[in-house]
Amino acid sequence: MSESDRDTNFFESVYEVAALIPAGRVTSYGAIARYLGSARSSRMVGWAMNNSFSSDRNIPAHRVVNRNGSLTGKHHFPNEHEMQRRLEAEGIKIMDDQVVNFSDVFWDPNLELKVL
């Protein structure tokens, strides 16, 4: 299997997990990476989220934030405020590009899902 094929398969796995994040909840790049058994691949999860906009599927990339609840991926949305707008439409409070009460709305796939 080529490196490109491995990346494509990893991205697809990331998308499968992201698609399961309930509205009104967020998770982190690292939580998805750990769930997929690649704890050191949180940056690659970020690349997958950035690439999700070219997918035909509706991937809720706005629900994936950094480990502190910061909207670090906001620059990859159609405009700088779109990620915040989508999260707020789901009832998540944002202040200064940060999820308020992050631990209360955090969705951990390792606790919520069985292994894919």
Contacts in CASP RR format, 6 or more apart in sequence:
PFRMAT RR
TARGET T0000
AUTHOR 0000-0000-0000
METHOD contacts of the structure
MODEL  1
MSESDRDTNFFESVYEVAALIPAGRVTSYGAIARYLGSARSSRMVGWAMN
NSFSSDRNIPAHRVVNRNGSLTGKHHFPNEHEMQRRLEAEGIKIMDDQVV
NFSDVFWDPNLELKVL
1 9 0 8 1.000
7 44 0 8 1.000
10 36 0 8 1.000
10 38 0 8 1.000
10 41 0 8 1.000
10 44 0 8 1.000
10 48 0 8 1.000
11 47 0 8 1.000
11 48 0 8 1.000
11 51 0 8 1.000
13 36 0 8 1.000
13 116 0 8 1.000
14 32 0 8 1.000
14 36 0 8 1.000
14 45 0 8 1.000
14 48 0 8 1.000
14 49 0 8 1.000
15 48 0 8 1.000
15 52 0 8 1.000
15 55 0 8 1.000
15 57 0 8 1.000
15 59 0 8 1.000
16 116 0 8 1.000
17 32 0 8 1.000
17 35 0 8 1.000
17 36 0 8 1.000
17 109 0 8 1.000
17 113 0 8 1.000
17 116 0 8 1.000
18 27 0 8 1.000
18 32 0 8 1.000
18 49 0 8 1.000
18 52 0 8 1.000
18 59 0 8 1.000
18 60 0 8 1.000
18 61 0 8 1.000
18 63 0 8 1.000
18 64 0 8 1.000
19 57 0 8 1.000
19 58 0 8 1.000
19 59 0 8 1.000
19 60 0 8 1.000
20 109 0 8 1.000
20 112 0 8 1.000
20 113 0 8 1.000
21 27 0 8 1.000
21 60 0 8 1.000
21 63 0 8 1.000
21 64 0 8 1.000
21 107 0 8 1.000
22 107 0 8 1.000
23 60 0 8 1.000
23 63 0 8 1.000
23 90 0 8 1.000
24 63 0 8 1.000
24 87 0 8 1.000
24 90 0 8 1.000
24 91 0 8 1.000
24 92 0 8 1.000
24 105 0 8 1.000
25 63 0 8 1.000
25 105 0 8 1.000
25 106 0 8 1.000
25 107 0 8 1.000
26 63 0 8 1.000
26 64 0 8 1.000
26 65 0 8 1.000
26 69 0 8 1.000
26 87 0 8 1.000
26 92 0 8 1.000
26 99 0 8 1.000
26 102 0 8 1.000
26 105 0 8 1.000
26 106 0 8 1.000
26 107 0 8 1.000
27 63 0 8 1.000
27 64 0 8 1.000
27 65 0 8 1.000
27 106 0 8 1.000
27 107 0 8 1.000
27 108 0 8 1.000
27 109 0 8 1.000
28 42 0 8 1.000
28 64 0 8 1.000
28 65 0 8 1.000
28 66 0 8 1.000
28 67 0 8 1.000
28 69 0 8 1.000
28 106 0 8 1.000
29 42 0 8 1.000
29 43 0 8 1.000
29 45 0 8 1.000
29 46 0 8 1.000
29 49 0 8 1.000
29 64 0 8 1.000
29 65 0 8 1.000
29 66 0 8 1.000
29 67 0 8 1.000
30 39 0 8 1.000
30 41 0 8 1.000
30 42 0 8 1.000
30 45 0 8 1.000
30 67 0 8 1.000
31 106 0 8 1.000
31 108 0 8 1.000
31 109 0 8 1.000
31 110 0 8 1.000
32 42 0 8 1.000
32 45 0 8 1.000
32 64 0 8 1.000
32 109 0 8 1.000
33 39 0 8 1.000
33 40 0 8 1.000
33 41 0 8 1.000
33 42 0 8 1.000
33 44 0 8 1.000
33 45 0 8 1.000
34 110 0 8 1.000
35 109 0 8 1.000
35 110 0 8 1.000
35 113 0 8 1.000
35 115 0 8 1.000
35 116 0 8 1.000
36 116 0 8 1.000
38 44 0 8 1.000
42 67 0 8 1.000
45 64 0 8 1.000
46 64 0 8 1.000
46 73 0 8 1.000
49 59 0 8 1.000
49 61 0 8 1.000
49 64 0 8 1.000
49 73 0 8 1.000
49 76 0 8 1.000
50 61 0 8 1.000
50 73 0 8 1.000
50 76 0 8 1.000
52 59 0 8 1.000
52 61 0 8 1.000
53 61 0 8 1.000
53 76 0 8 1.000
53 77 0 8 1.000
61 73 0 8 1.000
61 76 0 8 1.000
61 77 0 8 1.000
61 83 0 8 1.000
62 77 0 8 1.000
62 82 0 8 1.000
62 83 0 8 1.000
62 86 0 8 1.000
62 87 0 8 1.000
63 87 0 8 1.000
63 107 0 8 1.000
65 71 0 8 1.000
65 72 0 8 1.000
65 73 0 8 1.000
65 99 0 8 1.000
65 102 0 8 1.000
66 72 0 8 1.000
68 98 0 8 1.000
68 102 0 8 1.000
69 98 0 8 1.000
69 99 0 8 1.000
69 102 0 8 1.000
70 97 0 8 1.000
70 98 0 8 1.000
70 99 0 8 1.000
71 83 0 8 1.000
71 84 0 8 1.000
71 87 0 8 1.000
71 94 0 8 1.000
71 97 0 8 1.000
71 98 0 8 1.000
71 99 0 8 1.000
73 83 0 8 1.000
74 80 0 8 1.000
74 81 0 8 1.000
74 82 0 8 1.000
74 83 0 8 1.000
74 84 0 8 1.000
74 97 0 8 1.000
77 83 0 8 1.000
84 94 0 8 1.000
84 97 0 8 1.000
87 94 0 8 1.000
87 99 0 8 1.000
88 94 0 8 1.000
92 99 0 8 1.000
92 100 0 8 1.000
92 105 0 8 1.000
93 99 0 8 1.000
93 100 0 8 1.000
93 101 0 8 1.000
94 100 0 8 1.000
99 105 0 8 1.000
END
